[in-house]
Amino acid sequence: MQNDIRLSRLRGLRPMVGDTPLVSVRLRYRGRECRVHAKAEYLNLTGSIKDRMAFHIVRTAIDQGALSPGDTIVEATSGNTGIAFSALGAALGHPVVIFMPDWMSEERKAVIRSFGADIRLVSREAGGFLGSIANAETLGRHLGRVFLPRQFDNQANVRAHATTTGPELVAQFARLGLTPAAFVAGVGTGGTVMGVAEAFAARGIDAKVYPLEPAESPTLSTGHKVGKHRIQGVSDEFIPSILRLDRLAPVIQVSDGDAIIMAQKLARELGLGVGISSGANLLGALQVLERQGWNTPVATIFCDDNKKYLSTDLARTEPVRPGFMSPDVELLDFETTLAFNAAA
């Protein structure tokens, strides 16, 4: 009976996950007019692209018998994944324990608590993100009836984007009379870039997929954690096992300050209230346009909204530094293309 209730709840939640609009932003950069096409992922159930992955992991785990009624969901996260699992846990009747680095935004922590989850913060001295993962694994061994999503290692993460995000992009581009030639997105788990690359390949689309990282913390480029940065949700101190850099285009870097200014401009000039990683993704797409041509159909992701960053530098004046791209970006207009259940 409990399982029937969970399946019923999943059916109720499904229309609120995925099938997001494609926002085509028209802009001028250093005299060149161009377009960047971004999926509005902040319109998902809890406000981020992580709802896709969390929903698919939970549904797969229930189908395979790995998540039974009453089990506790335990995950390490930088925030959005924890929010997504906390909401799903509340809807499906699963207790949720979230381990998270203590320097993530206060809004992230508050939203996780609002869903009734138990949040356990981990300081840099206690291991930061790697310490959060170790604590989740330890609790999983000792608590008993536990489900560990292991988002950084779980292929269901990749499949979520191979079966939803990627196909939606292809369908929406087709309605614009286009075929994606490139895709760029910041890497947290790597699930988005790997899943979109898989979806493109399955449809015979020869598009380059670029992973993006903060210039201040080039973990993907160096193979190990370097420095620190302010683009929450990406570059989490290590290279995830599901990320295969050998199957992707070269890594693109964006400064966190540049990303902050770009996100601020999207909100103030177009009314698109997006988070810091979304600003980074737009700037990454501009770098791709510089490389591949200004008329290249380039896709990216507006990962989440700005509401989870109001206690961070996104809500403060960011100084412009040499080499920043955002001061040279003039936002002109945008159009929206709906998904219409493209991946159903």
C-alpha positions in Angstrom: 0.0 0.0 0.0 2.8 2.4 0.9 4.5 1.7 -2.4 1.3 2.5 -4.3 1.1 5.9 -2.5 4.7 6.6 -3.5 4.0 5.8 -7.1 0.9 7.9 -7.1 2.9 10.8 -5.7 5.6 10.4 -8.3 3.0 10.6 -11.0 1.7 13.8 -9.4 5.2 15.3 -9.3 6.3 14.3 -12.8 4.6 17.2 -14.6 6.5 19.6 -12.3 9.9 18.3 -13.3 11.5 19.0 -16.7 9.8 20.2 -19.9 11.2 23.7 -19.1 11.1 26.6 -21.6 14.0 27.5 -23.8 14.9 31.1 -23.4 16.7 32.6 -26.5 18.6 35.6 -25.3 19.5 38.2 -28.0 22.6 40.2 -27.1 25.4 42.2 -28.5 29.0 41.4 -27.4 31.8 43.7 -28.5 29.8 44.8 -31.5 28.7 41.3 -32.5 25.0 40.5 -32.3 24.2 36.9 -31.4 21.9 34.6 -29.5 22.4 32.2 -26.6 19.7 29.6 -26.0 19.2 28.6 -22.3 16.9 26.1 -20.7 15.0 27.9 -17.8 15.7 25.2 -15.2 14.7 27.4 -12.3 11.1 26.6 -13.3 11.4 23.0 -12.0 9.7 21.8 -8.8 12.2 23.2 -6.3 13.8 25.7 -8.6 16.8 24.0 -10.1 18.0 21.5 -12.7 18.8 19.1 -9.9 15.1 18.2 -9.7 15.5 16.2 -12.9 18.4 14.1 -11.5 16.8 13.6 -8.0 13.5 12.6 -9.5 15.1 10.1 -11.9 17.3 8.6 -9.2 14.4 8.1 -6.8 12.1 6.7 -9.5 14.8 4.3 -10.6 15.6 3.2 -7.1 11.9 2.5 -6.3 11.5 0.5 -9.6 14.6 -1.5 -8.7 13.7 -2.1 -5.1 16.7 -0.1 -3.8 14.5 2.5 -2.0 11.8 0.9 0.2 9.1 2.6 2.2 10.4 4.1 5.3 14.1 4.2 4.2 16.1 7.3 4.9 17.6 9.2 2.0 21.2 10.3 2.9 23.1 12.6 0.5 26.1 15.0 0.3 25.4 18.1 -1.6 26.3 21.7 -2.2 22.6 22.7 -1.9 20.3 22.3 -4.9 20.5 18.5 -4.9 19.8 18.5 -1.2 16.8 20.7 -1.7 15.5 18.4 -4.5 15.9 15.2 -2.4 14.4 16.9 0.7 11.2 17.8 -1.3 10.9 14.3 -2.8 11.5 12.8 0.6 8.7 14.9 2.1 6.3 14.0 -0.8 7.1 10.2 -0.6 7.3 9.8 3.1 11.1 9.3 3.4 13.2 10.9 6.1 16.1 12.9 4.6 19.6 13.6 6.0 21.7 16.1 4.1 25.4 16.7 4.6 26.6 20.0 3.2 29.6 22.3 3.4 28.9 25.1 5.9 29.9 27.9 3.6 26.9 27.4 1.2 24.3 30.1 1.2 21.9 30.6 4.1 18.9 30.3 1.7 20.0 26.8 0.7 20.2 25.7 4.3 16.8 27.3 5.1 15.0 25.7 2.2 16.3 22.2 3.0 15.1 22.6 6.6 11.7 23.9 5.4 11.1 20.5 3.8 11.7 18.8 7.2 15.1 17.4 6.3 17.9 17.0 8.9 20.8 19.1 7.6 24.4 18.5 9.0 26.9 21.1 8.1 30.6 20.3 7.5 33.4 22.9 7.9 36.5 23.2 5.8 38.5 21.9 8.8 36.3 18.8 8.9 36.7 18.1 5.2 34.3 20.4 3.4 32.7 18.6 0.5 34.8 15.5 0.6 34.1 15.3 4.3 30.3 15.6 3.6 30.5 12.6 1.2 32.5 10.6 3.8 30.0 11.4 6.5 27.1 10.4 4.3 28.8 7.0 3.6 29.5 6.5 7.3 25.9 7.3 8.3 24.7 5.0 5.6 26.7 2.1 7.0 25.5 2.6 10.6 21.9 3.9 10.3 20.3 0.7 8.8 17.5 1.3 6.3 19.3 3.9 4.2 19.3 4.9 0.5 22.4 6.7 -0.7 21.8 8.4 -4.1 25.6 9.0 -4.6 24.9 11.6 -7.2 28.5 11.8 -8.3 28.7 8.1 -9.1 25.2 7.2 -10.1 24.6 6.7 -13.8 20.9 7.4 -13.3 22.1 11.0 -13.0 23.4 10.9 -16.6 20.3 9.1 -17.8 18.1 11.8 -16.3 19.6 14.3 -18.8 20.0 11.8 -21.6 16.2 11.1 -21.5 14.9 14.6 -20.7 17.2 17.6 -20.9 18.9 16.6 -24.1 15.8 15.5 -26.1 14.0 18.6 -25.0 16.8 20.8 -26.3 16.8 19.0 -29.6 13.0 19.3 -30.0 13.0 23.0 -29.0 15.8 23.8 -31.4 14.0 22.0 -34.2 11.0 24.2 -33.6 13.3 27.2 -34.2 14.6 25.6 -37.4 17.9 24.8 -35.8 20.1 21.9 -34.7 22.4 22.4 -31.7 26.0 22.8 -32.7 27.4 23.2 -29.1 26.3 23.0 -25.5 28.1 24.4 -22.5 27.4 24.0 -18.8 29.1 24.3 -15.4 30.1 20.9 -14.0 29.0 19.9 -10.5 28.4 16.1 -10.9 28.9 16.1 -14.6 25.5 14.5 -15.1 24.1 17.3 -17.3 27.0 17.5 -19.8 27.4 13.7 -20.0 23.6 13.2 -20.4 23.2 15.9 -23.1 26.2 14.6 -25.0 24.6 11.1 -24.9 21.3 12.5 -26.2 23.0 14.3 -29.0 25.1 11.3 -30.0 22.0 9.0 -30.0 20.3 11.4 -32.5 23.4 11.7 -34.8 23.9 15.3 -33.8 27.6 16.3 -34.1 27.6 19.0 -31.4 30.5 19.9 -29.1 29.7 19.7 -25.4 31.9 22.0 -23.3 32.3 21.5 -19.5 32.7 24.8 -17.6 34.6 25.5 -14.4 35.5 28.6 -12.3 38.7 30.2 -13.3 39.6 30.7 -9.6 39.3 26.9 -9.0 40.4 24.9 -12.1 39.7 21.5 -10.8 38.8 19.9 -14.1 41.9 21.4 -15.8 44.4 20.4 -13.1 42.8 17.1 -11.9 42.8 18.2 -8.3 41.3 20.9 -6.1 42.9 24.4 -6.6 41.8 27.6 -4.8 38.2 28.5 -4.0 35.4 30.2 -5.8 31.9 31.7 -5.5 29.9 29.8 -8.2 28.0 27.5 -5.8 27.1 24.1 -7.3 30.1 23.6 -9.6 33.7 22.4 -9.0 33.1 20.6 -5.8 36.7 19.8 -4.9 37.2 16.7 -7.1 36.4 15.2 -10.5 33.2 13.0 -10.3 33.4 9.4 -11.6 30.5 9.9 -14.0 32.3 12.7 -15.8 34.3 11.6 -18.8 36.4 14.5 -20.0 37.8 12.5 -22.8 34.4 12.4 -24.5 33.9 16.2 -24.2 35.2 19.4 -25.8 37.9 21.4 -24.0 37.1 22.9 -20.6 35.9 26.5 -20.5 36.7 28.8 -17.6 34.8 31.8 -16.3 35.7 34.1 -13.4 33.2 34.0 -10.5 33.1 37.8 -10.4 32.3 38.0 -14.1 29.5 35.4 -13.5 28.1 37.4 -10.7 27.9 40.6 -12.8 26.4 38.7 -15.7 23.7 37.2 -13.5 22.9 40.6 -12.0 22.5 42.0 -15.6 20.1 39.3 -16.6 17.9 40.1 -13.6 18.1 43.9 -13.9 17.9 44.3 -17.7 15.7 41.3 -18.7 13.9 40.4 -15.5 15.5 36.9 -15.6 16.3 36.3 -12.0 19.0 33.6 -12.2 21.8 32.3 -10.0 25.5 32.8 -10.4 26.2 29.6 -12.3 23.7 30.8 -14.9 25.7 34.0 -15.4 28.8 31.8 -15.9 27.0 29.6 -18.4 26.0 32.5 -20.5 29.5 33.8 -20.6 30.7 30.3 -21.4 28.3 30.2 -24.3 29.8 33.5 -25.6 33.3 32.0 -25.5 31.9 29.1 -27.6 30.4 31.6 -30.1 33.8 33.3 -30.4 35.4 29.9 -31.2 32.8 28.4 -33.5 31.3 31.5 -35.1 28.7 34.1 -34.1 25.8 32.3 -35.8 26.5 29.0 -34.1 23.4 27.5 -32.4 24.7 27.3 -28.9 22.7 25.9 -25.9 23.2 26.2 -22.2 21.4 26.1 -18.9 20.0 28.7 -16.5 20.4 26.3 -13.6 18.5 28.0 -10.8 17.1 31.3 -9.7 18.6 34.2 -7.7 16.5 33.6 -4.6 19.0 31.2 -3.1 21.8 33.8 -3.3 20.4 36.9 -1.7 22.8 36.5 1.3 25.8 36.2 -1.1 27.8 38.5 -3.3 25.1 38.3 -5.9 23.2 40.9 -3.9 26.2 43.2 -3.6 28.2 45.4 -6.0 30.9 43.3 -7.7 34.0 45.2 -8.9 34.9 44.9 -12.5 38.3 43.4 -13.1 40.5 43.3 -16.2 39.5 40.6 -18.6 35.9 40.4 -17.5 33.4 39.8 -20.4 30.2 40.9 -18.8 30.8 44.7 -19.1 30.9 44.3 -22.9 27.6 42.3 -23.0 24.5 44.4 -24.1 21.3 42.4 -23.4 18.8 43.2 -26.1 15.8 40.9 -25.9 14.6 37.3 -25.4 12.1 34.9 -26.8 10.7 31.7 -25.3 10.1 28.3 -26.8 8.0 25.8 -24.8 8.9 22.1 -24.5 5.5 20.5 -24.9 6.6 17.2 -23.2 9.4 16.7 -25.8 10.9 13.8 -23.8 7.6 12.0 -23.0 
